[in-house]
Amino acid sequence: MIFLYYKPLKNKLPKKLISQNNITMSNEIAIELKSITKKFKDLTAVNKLDLKIFKGEYIALLGPNGAGKTTLVEMIEGVGKPDSGEIKILGLDWKKNETEIKQKLGFSFQETKLIDKITVLETLNLFASFYKKQEKVNYALLATNLESKKNTFTVNLSGGQRQRLALSIALLHEPEILILDEPTTGLDPTARREIWNILFSLKQKGLTLILTTHYMEEAEYLCDRIMIMNQGKFIAEGTLDSLLKKNKMGERIEFSLKTNLKFEKFSFKGLKKFSYDEKTKSGFLEVIDIVSTLPIFLKFLSSKKIKLENLICRKMTLDDLFLNLTGRRLDA
């Protein structure tokens, strides 16, 4: 089987998503961190971090377990306090303006515990009673496409519908900043796309988003800027294209062969890295440009009378980038 994939990632997006992402961000700062540090005994979970997030910006926060993401997000949410440094939310300080900040932040976690035997509408009315803006229940239903399910018991909702309900709860008071912790984990592709569509529509209204996710595709699709964290520090930040360019990462050709081949002195212009395993009869090439270098590789195989079993051509991903930066994968 030969599979050729060579399209820019954005071309995989539905047209609806592409059009919605063309939104200008504000130059006003929504969240500002100055030299934030947090330690747990001998472990420095967050190490002197600085960060500015602008109004209307969607940020993806990535990193393996133990990188410090959760600790950082908890401090932004006000759940945890930094040992040193300063956090400003829309120019406000947690110590002096806690009540006001809470009205401006919304949270949705990977799993929200819901009461099974009450309806979607009853659930929203319950949570709305905690806020000043109780009239926003209908807004939350419409924003998450749950109006048709408002009389359904939460126990009868699908996984995707439960996550949309959790998002509805976070939107009840129309927050200016939304923090989502792996909101689509465990969802099927259709349910995941539904969440993405909702988040893009919210972006049109100027919402600011911090997203933690293990889905590289999700970060690439949704976010304006990607922050990669490891051992309490940011090790890279920017758009996917800028990060790949900055780290001089090219494109990738993965292959497996029907018969084995000893590659001796195999090199050509545009080849950045080559790897081949004789046991599995498979390998990969990292190249500057697939279009110009793939014919060279195929001609070489033809000259050796070697037939391909599989061939995949693709652009580098966030996971490739993280592996290049740290020697480990993001889901490790």
N, C-alpha and C positions, 0 to 999 in steps of 0.2 A: 504494500500500500504506500502510495506517495501522496503526501498532503502538503500543499503549498499554501502558506498563509503569509501575505505581505500587504497589509493595509494599515494605515495609521490607526491608532486605537480609537480616535474619536469617530472614525467612520463606522464603527460597530454600534454606535449609539443610535437609538431611534431618532428620527428627525425632530420630534417634540423636545427631546432632551437637549439636542444641539442648539435649537433656537432659544431655549430658556436659559442656557448658560452664558449667553452674550449680554452680560449685565455689568455695568460700571460700578466699581466699589467706591466707597467714600474714603477720603484721606483722614477722616476722624478716627481716633483710636478707641476701640471698644474694650480691649483688654491689654493691660501693660504689666509685665513682670520685670522686676529689677533685682538681679542677683539673688534669686530665690534658692534657698538651701533647706533641705530637710534630712535629718539623720534619725536612724533607729539603732541605738547602741553603736556598734562599730560599723554599721552599714550606712553609707551616704546614698540615699535613694534619689535625691535631686540635688544637683551640685552646681550652685551659682548660675542658674539659668536666667537669661534675658530673653524677652519675647514681646513683640507688639503685634496685635491682631486688629485689623481695621474693620469698621462697621461695614456689614454686607459681605465680608470675606468668609469663605468656607475653608477651614483648615483640617487636614487629616493628620492625626497624631499616631505614628506607627512605631513599632518596636517589639522585640520579643518579650515574653513574660519575664518580669524582674527588671525591665529597663527603666522603670520609674514613671510610666505613663499614668497609672492609677493614682499614685501619690500626688503627682502634679495636678491632675484633674480635680482631685478632692480638695486641694488647696484653692484652686480657682473657684470651686463651688462653695467654699467656706466651711466644708466639713472638717478639713484639717488646717492647721496653722503652720506656716513656715517657721523654722528656727531663726532664720534671718532673711532679710530682703523685703521687698514691698510688692503688693498686688493692688492694682487699680482696676475696677470694673466700671466702665463708662465714667471715669474720672473720680469714682467714689472709693472709699476705703472701708474694708470689712469691719474694722474696729469702731468706726464712727457712724457708718451708714448701713448697718446690717439689714434693717427692715426694708429700706429702699432698694438695696441690691437684690434681695430675694424676690421683689416684684418684677425685676428685670431679667431674671435668669429662669430658664426652663431646663429640666433634666429628663432623660429617658434612658433606662438602663437595659442591659442585655436581657434581663428577666424581671418583669414587674409582677408581684403577687397580687392577683385580683380575687375579689369575692365571687365565688362561682354562681350563687343563686340570686344574683341581682342582674338587671339588664345593663346594656351599654349606657343607656340614658341615665339610669339610676346611679351608675358608677361615676359618670361625669358630673352629675348634680352633687354627689357626695364630695368629690374633690373640689368642685367649684365653690363650695361653701367655705373653703379655707382661704379664698381670695376675695378681694374687693370687687373684682369684675365677674360677678356671678352670671351676668347675662350673656357670657361668651360661650355657652354650651353649644348652641347651634353653629357658631363659627368653628369650633373645634370639630364638630361632626362633619361639616362640609369640607373643611381643610384636609381631612384624612379619609374622605369618601366612605364614611360609616353611617350616613343618614338612613340607609335602607336596613341597617342592622341595629338601630337604636332600641328596639324592643326585644332583642335577642339576649338570652342569658349568656354571660361571659364564658361559662363552661362549654357552650356550644359553638364558640368562635374557633376558626382555624388559627394556626400559628401566625400567619400573616395578619389576620384580623386582630389578634391579641396585641401584636406589636404596633399596629395602627392605633389601637385603643390607648396603649401606653403613650404613644406620641400625642394623641388627643389630650390626654391628661396634662402633658408637659406644655401644651399650647393654650390651655384654658385661660390663662391670664395675659395672653398675647406678649410673651417675653421678647425682648430685643436680642437676647443671646440664648442659643440652644446648645446644650451639651449632650451628645449621644454616645453611649458606650456600647459598641458592637450591636447596633440596632437590627441587623439583618442576619445575625448568626443563626444557622439552622433552618432558614427559610428556603423554599424552592426558588428557582430563578424568576418565576412570574411574580411571586409575592415580594421578592427583593426589588424588582423593577417598579412595583407599585409604590414602595417606600421612596425610591429614588425620585419618581415623578412628583411625589408630595414635597420632597425637600427642594426640588428645583422650583416649584411654584412658590414656596415660602421665600426663596431667595429673591424673587421678583419684588417682594414686599420689604426687602432690606434687612432680612434676618441675618444674624451672624452665627456661624456654626463651628463648633469643635467636634470632630468625629474621631473616635477611636475605632479601629477596625482591623481585622486580619485578612479581609478581602482586598487584595491589591487592586483588582479591577474597580472596586467601589471607590477607593481613594482616587484613582486616576480619573474616573468619570465625574465624581461629585465636586472635588475640591480644587480651589484656586492655588493652594500652596500645600506642600507636603513637608511635614517635620518628622525626621527619623531620629528616634531616641535610642540610646544604648548606654547602660551603666550610669544613668542619671544625667546624661548630657545630650544635647543635640549634636549629632554628628553630620547631619546634612539637612538642607532645607531649600525649597524652591519648587517649581513645576517639574513634572517628570522629565520633560524634554531638556530643561536646563540642568537638572541633576545628572542626566545621562551624558550630556555634552560636557559638563564641568569635569566629570570623572572619566572622560574619554572612553565611554563605553559605546561600542558600535552595534552591530546586529548579529544574529545568531543563526547558524545552519546546523541542525541536528540530523544525524543520519544513522542508519544501521544497514549492514551489508548481508547479502545472501552467502557470500564466500569471504573468507578472511583475507586480509591484506597487510603486509608489513610496509608501513609508511617510513621510508628512509629519506631524510633530507627533503621533507615535504614543506615547501614554502612558496609563496608568490606575493606579488604586490597587493596590498590591501588586507592581508591576513594578519590579525592581531594576536590570535591564540589558537592553538590546535591541540585537541586531545582525542586519543583513540584507545579503546580497550579491546585487546585481541580475544579475551574470554567471551565477551558479550557481542563482539563484532559491531560495536557501536561507538560513536564519538560525536564531537561537535567542533565547529569552527566559529570563532568570533572574528567578524570582518567589519571593515569600515562601511561597505555598501554591498548588500546582497545582490542587487541587480547587475552590478558589474563583475562580481567575483563568483557567483554561482556557475555561470557557464564555464569558467576556468576549472572549477572543481569537477563538474560533470565530464568535461573533456578529459581530465586526468583519469577518472574512473574508467571511462570508455577505452582509453589507451591501454589500461591494465586488464581490460575485459572483465571488469568487476560490476556486478549488477546490484542495484539498490534494493533493499527490503522496505525501508521507510525513509522519508525525507520531510523534514519540517523546517520551514524558513519563517523567522519571526523577528520582531523588534525586541529589544531588551525590556525587561519589566522591573518594577520596584523590587521584586524578590531577587532578581539578578544583581541589582544595584546594592542591596543590603549584603548579599553574599560577598560581593566584591569589596565592600567597605569593612566588613567584620569577620568574614570567613565562616559565617553561619547564616541560616535562613531565618526569615521573619517569623515563621511559625515554629521555630525550634524552642 
